[in-house]
């Protein structure tokens, strides 16, 4: 009975794609993960701490993230790749991991 009610309720839900896209577009802190990974790859000091200082308890904007990336001493190609990322186009390993689910 409970399971059937749950299924009926879920069937009534509608996804507000515009709201989801707006929320994602505002979540620039999502890019802390790939930035930290690149920083570690090139041996930059204290990647976690530096990003924590940038992101902890603050509203992170595109400008703040891009200014931070611009200061990194990494190869130009890596910098360009990071600067091209947005919360909407960064998926990390999600695509690969989702395909493993059977």
N, C-alpha and C positions, 0 to 999 in steps of 0.2 A: 504494500500500500504506500509506504513512504517513498520507495524507489519510483513507483509510477507517478506519484505527485511531483517528485523531483524532476523527472523527465518532462512532464507537462509544463512545469514552471520554466525549465531551461528552454523549451521550445518557444516560449513567449518572449524571450529576451531578444533585444535588437542591439546590434553593435553600432555605436555612434562613431563612425570612422573619422569624421572631422575632429571630434574631441580627442580621440586617441592619437591622431596625427599631431594635433596641437600640443598635447602633453609630451609626446616624444620629442618634438622639435624644440621644446623648452628644456630638455634634460641633457644639457651639455656635459654634465658630470659623468655620463655614460662613457665618454671618451677617455676618462682617466685610466681605464684598463689598457687600451692599446698604447697610450702614451707611456705608461709605466713599463710595459713590455719592451718597447723600443729603447727606453732609457737603460733598462737592464742589459739589453743586447749589446749596447755600446759602452757599457761600464760607467755610466754617469753615476755620480754619488747620490745616495739617499733618494731614490725615485719615489718610494712610498711616502716618505716624510714630506718631500717637496710637493707632491700632489695633494697630500692630506692638508697641508698648509693652504694650498690654493682652493680646495673644494670644501673643507669641513665647515658646515654651518652657514654656508654662503650660497646665494643664488649665482650660479655660474652661467656666464654668457658666452656667446660665440667669440666675442672680442677677447674676453679673458683667456679662454682656452688657446686661441690663436696667438695671442701675445706671449703666452707661456711657451708654446711650441717654437716660436720665433727665437727664443732665447737659448734653445737647446743646441749643444754642440754635437750635432749628428750629421751624417751625409745629407746633401741637398735633396736627393731622391726620397729619402725617408721623411724628411721634413715636408716635402711636397705631398707625399702620401698622407701624412697625418693632417696636414692643413686641408686636404680634400675631404676628409671624413666629416660626417655629420651624425647626429644621433639616429637619424633615419636610415643611413646607408651602412652603418657599422653593425655587423652581426656577430663578429668574433667567430667562435666555433659553433654557434647555434645551428647553422645549416647542417654541418657534418654530424653533430650529435643527434639532431632530430631524425636524420636518415637512418641512424642505427636502431631506432625504436621499431620494434616489430609487433 
